[in-house]
Amino acid sequence: MAINRNKVDLWKADVAKSVDFYNKWFLNFAPKAFRDTRIESTKDVKKALKATENLTNILPETLKQNPSVLPMMRMATCPPIARDRLIGLAGVSPNLVKSMELKGKVPPRMKEEELINQLKRIGVIIEKMADPDIFVWKSRGDKGTEEEVYRASTVVADRLCGAVADPIIRNAQEQRQLGAIKKWLTNKGYRELGQGEAEDFLSMPPGTFSFRFNVPINLDDDRKVNIPVDCVIMRKSAKKGDFPALFEAKSAGDFTNTNKRRKEEAIKMQQLRKTYGQLITFDLFLCGYFDSGYLGYEAAEGIDWVWEHRIDDLAKFGF
C-alpha cells in the first residue's frame, strides 16, 4: 500500500514544509555543530603544532608517529593544498598520503627508507608553503608566542571545518533523524535490538528495531555483500518469515545534490528485490530539499517515504 508516493497532489506542499523544517534546524543547530567541531579541531591543531615545534621543524619521524596531522598541515599552507596537489608537489605515493589521512597510519608494507624519504619531502613542502600571515613567527626565526600559536590554531581549525563542512552537517542531521525515529518507535512500544540478539535482519524479534544494520544482497557476479541500512524495524504483528521494514534516513540542504544521488536508493531497492523478491520494501525518511523530480524517480522504483515534518505517517507502515 502506497503512503506518500502516490499522493502527487501533496508533493509540492510537502517539499515546501520539508525545506522550512530543514532550514529551521540548520539555523538553530549548525552554528553549534561548527563551534563544537572547531573547538575540538583547535585542540588537535595545537597538538600538531607542538609536535612540529610550531611548524618550524617537521621531521619525518614526527609525521610517522603522528600521521593524522597531515590534513591540518595542508590547511596551514598558502594557499591551502588539496590532497592530490600535495601528492604532486611532493612527488610522493598517493597510497601514503591517503593512508595517513583516511586511516591515520602509514602503509605498513612500505619500506622504511622510502617511507622516511617521502615523509621528508612532504615536510619540506609544508614548511616552504606555510602561510606567513598565520605563522608570523617563522619570518622572525622563533617559535611564536602563546597568543600567536592559539590564534594560528583557530585559523587553521576554521579552514579544517570549512573543508569538512558538509560531512559535519550530514552527520549531525543523521543523528537527529535517527533519534527522532527512535523516540517515535519507543513511544509506540518498540525497543531497540540488543547486542547479539539476532543473527540477521530476518531473525529480529517482533517489536524491535535497529540502526545501521547490515543486510546481505546478491550481486550479478554471484558475490554476496552487505549493504548498510539506516533503520530496520520488525513489526509487532510480524509472523515467522515476514520481512522487517527497511528505512534510509536522507537529508539535504539543496536540490542539486539530491537529484545527483537519487539513483543510489533505486539501486539498493533493485538489489534487495533481486535477492529477496518483490515483498521486501525499502523506504525513505526525508528531511530537506527533495523536489518532485527526486520524488517521482523514487516512486517509479516503488520506493515510498515519510517526511520528518509528518513523522506520524510511520504508523501507516503498520508500526
C-alpha positions in Angstrom: 0.0 0.0 0.0 1.4 3.4 -1.0 1.7 6.0 1.7 3.1 9.1 0.1 4.5 8.1 -3.3 1.0 8.2 -4.9 0.0 11.5 -3.3 1.4 13.6 -6.1 -1.0 16.5 -5.3 0.6 16.8 -1.9 4.2 16.7 -3.1 4.7 20.5 -3.7 3.3 21.5 -0.3 5.3 18.8 1.5 8.5 19.9 -0.3 8.0 23.4 1.0 7.3 22.3 4.5 10.3 20.0 4.4 12.6 22.8 3.2 11.3 25.0 6.1 11.9 22.2 8.6 15.5 21.7 7.5 16.3 25.4 7.3 14.9 26.0 10.8 17.1 23.1 12.2 20.1 24.3 10.3 19.9 27.9 11.6 19.4 26.7 15.2 21.8 23.8 15.2 24.5 24.2 12.6 26.3 27.1 14.3 26.7 25.0 17.5 27.9 22.0 15.4 30.5 24.1 13.8 31.6 25.7 17.1 31.9 22.3 18.8 33.9 20.9 15.9 36.1 24.0 15.7 36.9 23.7 19.5 38.0 20.1 19.0 39.8 20.9 15.8 41.7 23.8 17.5 42.9 21.3 20.2 44.1 18.9 17.5 45.9 21.7 15.6 47.6 22.8 18.8 48.8 19.3 19.4 50.1 19.1 15.9 51.9 22.4 16.2 53.5 21.3 19.4 54.7 18.1 17.7 56.3 20.1 14.9 57.8 22.9 17.0 55.1 25.2 15.7 55.7 24.2 12.1 59.4 25.1 12.3 60.7 21.5 12.4 58.6 18.9 10.5 60.6 15.8 11.0 59.7 12.6 9.0 59.8 10.7 12.3 57.2 13.1 13.7 54.9 12.5 10.7 55.4 8.8 11.0 54.3 8.9 14.7 51.5 11.4 14.1 50.2 10.6 10.6 46.7 12.1 11.3 48.2 15.6 11.4 48.5 15.8 7.6 45.1 17.3 6.9 45.9 20.1 9.3 49.2 20.7 7.6 47.5 21.0 4.2 45.3 23.7 5.7 48.3 25.5 7.2 49.7 26.5 3.8 49.1 29.5 1.5 47.0 28.6 -0.4 45.7 25.5 1.4 46.7 22.4 -0.6 44.3 19.8 -1.8 45.3 16.2 -1.1 46.1 15.3 -4.7 48.0 18.6 -5.1 50.3 17.7 -2.2 50.9 14.3 -3.7 52.0 16.0 -7.0 54.1 18.8 -5.4 56.0 16.5 -3.0 56.2 13.6 -5.6 55.1 11.0 -3.1 52.9 7.9 -3.2 49.2 8.6 -3.3 48.8 5.5 -1.1 51.0 7.1 1.6 49.0 10.3 1.8 45.6 8.6 1.6 46.6 6.1 4.3 47.8 8.9 6.6 44.6 10.9 6.1 41.9 8.3 5.9 43.3 5.6 8.1 45.5 7.6 10.4 48.6 5.4 9.8 51.5 5.0 7.4 51.3 2.0 5.0 52.7 -1.0 7.0 54.3 -2.6 4.0 56.2 0.5 2.8 60.0 0.1 3.1 61.4 2.2 6.0 63.9 4.1 3.9 61.4 5.0 1.2 58.9 6.0 3.9 61.3 8.4 5.6 62.3 9.8 2.3 58.8 10.6 1.2 57.8 12.0 4.6 60.8 14.3 4.4 59.6 15.6 1.1 56.1 16.2 2.5 57.7 18.2 5.4 59.7 20.3 3.0 56.6 21.3 1.0 54.6 22.2 4.1 57.4 24.3 5.7 58.1 26.1 2.4 54.4 26.9 1.8 53.4 27.6 5.5 51.1 30.7 5.5 53.3 33.6 6.6 50.2 35.6 7.7 49.2 32.9 10.1 52.6 31.6 11.3 54.0 35.0 11.8 56.9 33.7 13.9 58.5 31.9 11.0 59.8 35.1 9.5 61.3 36.1 12.8 63.1 32.7 13.3 61.4 31.9 16.6 58.6 29.6 17.6 55.9 32.2 18.4 54.2 33.5 21.5 51.4 31.5 23.2 48.8 34.0 21.9 50.2 33.8 18.3 50.1 30.0 18.4 46.5 30.0 19.7 45.4 32.4 17.0 47.1 30.3 14.3 45.4 27.2 15.7 41.9 28.7 15.5 42.5 30.0 11.9 43.7 26.5 10.7 40.8 24.9 12.6 38.4 27.2 10.8 39.9 26.1 7.5 39.6 22.4 8.5 36.0 22.9 9.5 35.2 24.6 6.2 36.8 21.7 4.3 34.6 19.2 6.1 31.5 21.4 6.5 29.1 19.1 4.6 30.1 15.9 6.5 29.7 17.8 9.8 26.2 18.8 8.9 25.3 15.5 7.3 26.4 13.5 10.4 24.6 15.9 12.8 21.4 15.7 10.7 21.6 11.9 10.5 22.0 11.6 14.3 19.0 13.8 14.8 16.8 11.9 12.3 17.6 8.5 13.8 16.9 10.0 17.2 13.5 11.1 16.0 12.7 7.6 14.7 13.9 6.0 17.9 11.8 8.3 20.1 8.7 7.7 17.9 9.1 3.9 17.9 9.8 3.8 21.6 6.7 5.7 22.3 4.8 3.1 20.3 6.2 0.3 22.5 9.1 -0.8 20.3 12.5 -1.5 21.7 16.0 -1.3 20.3 17.5 -4.7 19.4 20.1 -5.9 21.9 23.7 -6.8 21.0 23.8 -10.3 19.6 20.1 -10.8 19.9 19.5 -11.6 16.2 21.7 -13.4 13.8 20.5 -11.4 10.9 17.8 -8.9 9.9 15.3 -11.7 9.2 15.6 -13.1 12.8 14.8 -9.9 14.6 12.1 -10.4 17.3 8.7 -8.7 16.6 8.6 -5.2 18.1 12.3 -4.5 17.8 14.3 -2.0 15.7 18.0 -1.5 15.0 20.1 1.2 13.3 22.8 0.8 10.7 22.1 -2.9 10.2 23.9 -4.9 7.5 21.6 -6.6 5.0 23.2 -9.2 2.7 22.5 -9.0 -1.0 23.5 -11.0 -4.1 25.4 -9.2 -6.9 25.2 -10.0 -10.6 28.5 -11.9 -10.4 27.1 -14.2 -7.6 29.1 -12.4 -4.9 27.4 -11.7 -1.6 27.9 -8.3 0.0 26.4 -6.4 2.9 24.6 -3.1 2.4 24.1 -0.9 5.5 20.5 0.1 6.2 19.9 3.1 8.5 16.9 1.6 10.3 15.4 -1.9 10.3 12.1 -2.4 12.1 10.4 -5.7 12.7 6.7 -5.0 13.2 4.9 -6.2 16.3 2.5 -8.1 14.1 5.3 -9.9 12.2 5.0 -13.6 11.7 7.9 -16.0 11.0 9.3 -15.4 7.6 8.0 -11.8 7.3 10.4 -9.1 6.2 11.2 -6.2 8.5 10.7 -2.6 7.2 13.9 -1.0 5.9 14.3 2.7 6.0 17.1 5.0 4.8 17.4 8.4 6.5 18.0 11.1 4.0 18.6 14.8 4.5 19.7 17.5 2.0 20.5 21.2 2.2 20.0 21.9 -1.6 18.1 20.4 -4.5 21.1 19.8 -6.7 22.8 17.0 -4.7 19.6 15.0 -4.2 19.0 14.7 -7.9 22.6 13.7 -8.5 22.4 10.9 -6.0 18.8 9.7 -6.4 20.0 6.5 -8.2 21.6 5.2 -5.0 18.3 4.3 -3.4 16.9 2.9 -6.6 19.9 0.6 -7.0 19.6 -0.6 -3.4 15.9 -1.4 -4.0 16.7 -3.3 -7.2 19.4 -5.3 -5.4 17.1 -6.1 -2.4 14.3 -7.3 -4.7 16.6 -9.4 -6.8 17.9 -11.1 -3.6 14.6 -11.4 -1.6 11.8 -10.9 -4.1 9.0 -8.4 -4.5 7.7 -8.5 -1.0 10.7 -6.7 0.6 10.4 -2.9 1.0 12.9 -0.2 1.1 11.6 3.3 2.0 12.9 6.7 2.9 12.8 9.1 5.9 13.2 12.5 4.3 14.1 16.0 5.6 15.1 18.9 3.5 15.4 19.6 -0.2 13.8 16.8 -2.2 11.8 18.1 -5.2 9.2 16.5 -7.4 11.9 15.2 -9.8 13.6 13.3 -7.0 10.3 12.0 -5.6 9.0 10.9 -8.9 12.2 9.0 -9.6 12.0 7.1 -6.3 8.2 6.5 -6.7 8.8 4.9 -10.1 11.1 2.4 -8.4 8.4 1.5 -5.8 10.1 3.4 -3.0 7.9 5.2 -0.6 8.8 7.8 2.1 7.9 9.5 5.4 8.5 13.2 5.7 10.1 14.1 9.0 7.8 17.1 9.5 5.0 14.5 9.4 6.7 11.6 11.2 3.3 10.1 12.4 3.0 8.7 8.8 5.2 5.9 10.1 2.1 4.5 11.7 0.7 3.9 8.2 3.5 1.4 7.6 2.0 -0.8 10.2 4.0 0.1 13.2 
